[in-house]
Amino acid sequence: MYDFMLQNTDPAKVMFQLDLYWCVVGGKDPVDYFKKYPGRFELWHIKDKEEIGASGMMDFKSIWAARDISGMKYGIVEVEKYNFDQFTSCQKSLEFLNEADYVIMPL
């Protein structure tokens, strides 16, 4: 579905938000989309199966390495499945992002 929308919209007028977790769950690699459609993904929906970084199923390092080509301007962080109360889960996700040496947010 993303391919159809990306191919049939004007990059100068339409940007996209990619849900990184559901892209991976759907059997796709977010980095492949970034390379195929550079600059189109200004928003990232950053999440994991559990608190960010907890499941081990997300290759955040390679995703962040492709940040510039994706066009990322903002990240929206969400916890898909809470293992703790919502505040603790969000704190753990934030700590993961702040401590990962490869996570660089745009200015």
N, C-alpha and C positions, 0 to 999 in steps of 0.2 A: 504494500500500500504506500509506503514511503516513496518508493521509486516513482510511482505514478504521479504523486503530488509534486515531488521534486522536479521531475521532468516537465511538468505542465504548469509551472509557476515561474514568474520572473524573479530571478535572484536579487534584482535591484529593489523589488517591492515586497518579497515574501521571505521570511526567515523561519526556522523551525526550532522546536524544543524537542530534544531526543531524550527519552527515558532510557538511560543506560542499562538499568537492570532488566527491564522487559525486552529490550533489544537482545540482550544475551540469552534470556530465557527462551526467546523466540528462535534461537539458533543462529543469530546474526552477530557480527562483530561491529561494534560502533566505529572502530577505526576504519573499517572498510567503507562505511558511509561517509566518514570525514574525507577520505581520499577521493571517493567517487564524486562527491558534491562539496568541494572545499568552500569554506566560508558560509555555509548555509545554516549551521547549527549554533546560533548565538546563545541559546539557552540549553543547559544540560540539567536534566532531572537526575540528580545524583542520589542513588540509593543502592541497597544491597538486599539480599533475602532477609537479613536481620539488621542489626546495627551496622553501619558502614564499616567494611573491613572484617566483619566477624565471620562471614560464611566461607571465605576463601574462594568463592566461585567467580568473583569479579577481578579482572586484571586491570586494576585502576592505574598501575604504573604505565602500561602501554597506552591506555586511554589518555592519561594526562600528557604523555609524550606527543600526542597528536593534537593537543589543545590549540595550537596556533593555526594549523590547517583547518580545524573544524570551524573556526570563527567565533569560538566561545567568548561571550561577554559576561555572562552571569551563570551561576549554578544555584539550583534550588535543591536543598537537601531534604530528604524524607526518610523515615524509617518504615520499612514495609511490614515487618513483624517484630513487635516489641518482646524482648526477653526480660525486660525490667519495666518499671513505671516509665511513662513517656518522657519525663524530664531526665532520668538517668540514661535512657536509650539515646536521646538527643545529645546529651553530654558526651557519651562514649563515641558517637559518630563524629562530633565536632573535634574531640581529642584525636581521633584517628586522622582526620584531615589535617589538623594542625601539626601533627607529628610526622606525617609522611613527607620525606624530603623532596619528593617529586611533585607534590601538590603546589601549584603556583596559580593563584587567582589573578585574573587581569586587573589592571589598574582602573 
